[in-house]
Amino acid sequence: MSSSHAFPASVQGDAEPRFSGLVELFRENLAGGEELGGSLCVLVDGRPAVDVWGGWSDDARSRPWESDTLTNVWSLSKTVSSLTALLLIDRDLVDPDAPVATYWPEFAANGKEEVRVRHVLTHSSGVSGWDQPVTADDILDVDAATDRLAVQAPWWPAGTASGYHLLDYGHVVHGLVRAVDGRSLGEFVAAELAAPLGADFWLGLPAAQDHRVSPVVPPPPSQLDLSALSPDSPAVRTFTGPVLGAEVTWTPAWRAAGVGGAGGQGNARAVARLNALVAGRGEVDGLRLLSADSVERIFADPVDGIDLVLGLPLTWGLGWGLRHPLSTSYIPEGRVAFWGGWGGSLVTADVDRGVTFAYVMNRMSDGILASERGRTYLRAVYDAL
């Protein structure tokens, strides 16, 4: 990066002077203890304008968060699974308007013959979790857990509403990748996205990289009260199919499994680099991996309404969330694809302005979508622009 400011020791890295307000916010949150450790990245036209990190990699504050520290990024993983689906669409291996069973015949079981690829990518397939009984260990056997989804009945008619595919989103994408490509989702991401882009992101972390991982610090107890809802509702069935505590991510088994909806290991730089494919209309640093037309598909035919799982009014594009004035008004207007991870991480890919923002941290906040910290950082980015 050209012209950069030196920051106090708690924040490392580089940032253009116009983003000094963003970096100062991050430094204050680290100093005040709101943040334990984390990273921020802003790419403008694919080039780094902010790449900073700081704080601690562990709750005992014995290891600093380094340039190459990784952590579990929760649902930011979904944006990478979505990029995989977009690559398959771009290569004419998958048609978003075709039934999933065109490529993966077993998926037609129990009334899912009309579930389209588009329904999966807009969280409207009716398959937002696993039928009981199911445990966290079960979903770590990704192939077997994917096969289970193929044979179960949908929980609502496909295409009639969205219902957030909380933990199984990556499994269904994995089923498609496996059917048309032969590789696993994690293998595809490593070879076709992470390697070409030089993104330090993993769906299936090799044990040799485990030492770089910062364990997440679980959020305060959830305020989510499911008791008023019917046990048969998609919300209850999704949040309990299976129940998952943040501690599950501390295990090597979780990190190695490559859970495409919630198990990605990365940092802000890696997540921004991948999502810059969207902001760059399919191109980053002169490397084109997607056509501009394929990127436009994200915004072309959104699903809008009260999400049956999150209970919020949401707008789903093809694989990403889009701004909704009632629930996600902190997202800038225009063609901005985004999503957040449990605990408050956030990524936005702004096609109109060519800007990608990512925030990844280890101390989780409460709340389902973005945290107050994440929203404040995003505001600071756009104030600087």
Secondary structure as GFF3:
##gff-version 3
##sequence-region A 1 385
A	DSSP	beta_strand	11	15	.	.	.	ID=ss1
A	DSSP	three_ten_helix	17	19	.	.	.	ID=ss2
A	DSSP	alpha_helix	20	32	.	.	.	ID=ss3
A	DSSP	beta_strand	37	44	.	.	.	ID=ss4
A	DSSP	beta_strand	47	55	.	.	.	ID=ss5
A	DSSP	beta_strand	70	72	.	.	.	ID=ss6
A	DSSP	alpha_helix	76	90	.	.	.	ID=ss7
A	DSSP	three_ten_helix	100	102	.	.	.	ID=ss8
A	DSSP	three_ten_helix	105	111	.	.	.	ID=ss9
A	DSSP	alpha_helix	117	121	.	.	.	ID=ss10
A	DSSP	alpha_helix	136	140	.	.	.	ID=ss11
A	DSSP	alpha_helix	142	151	.	.	.	ID=ss12
A	DSSP	alpha_helix	169	181	.	.	.	ID=ss13
A	DSSP	alpha_helix	185	188	.	.	.	ID=ss14
A	DSSP	pi_helix	189	194	.	.	.	ID=ss15
A	DSSP	alpha_helix	195	197	.	.	.	ID=ss16
A	DSSP	three_ten_helix	207	212	.	.	.	ID=ss17
A	DSSP	beta_strand	213	214	.	.	.	ID=ss18
A	DSSP	alpha_helix	234	239	.	.	.	ID=ss19
A	DSSP	three_ten_helix	246	250	.	.	.	ID=ss20
A	DSSP	alpha_helix	252	257	.	.	.	ID=ss21
A	DSSP	beta_strand	265	266	.	.	.	ID=ss22
A	DSSP	alpha_helix	268	279	.	.	.	ID=ss23
A	DSSP	beta_strand	283	284	.	.	.	ID=ss24
A	DSSP	beta_strand	287	288	.	.	.	ID=ss25
A	DSSP	alpha_helix	292	300	.	.	.	ID=ss26
A	DSSP	beta_strand	303	306	.	.	.	ID=ss27
A	DSSP	beta_strand	313	316	.	.	.	ID=ss28
A	DSSP	beta_strand	321	322	.	.	.	ID=ss29
A	DSSP	beta_strand	336	341	.	.	.	ID=ss30
A	DSSP	beta_strand	345	350	.	.	.	ID=ss31
A	DSSP	beta_strand	355	361	.	.	.	ID=ss32
A	DSSP	alpha_helix	372	384	.	.	.	ID=ss33
###
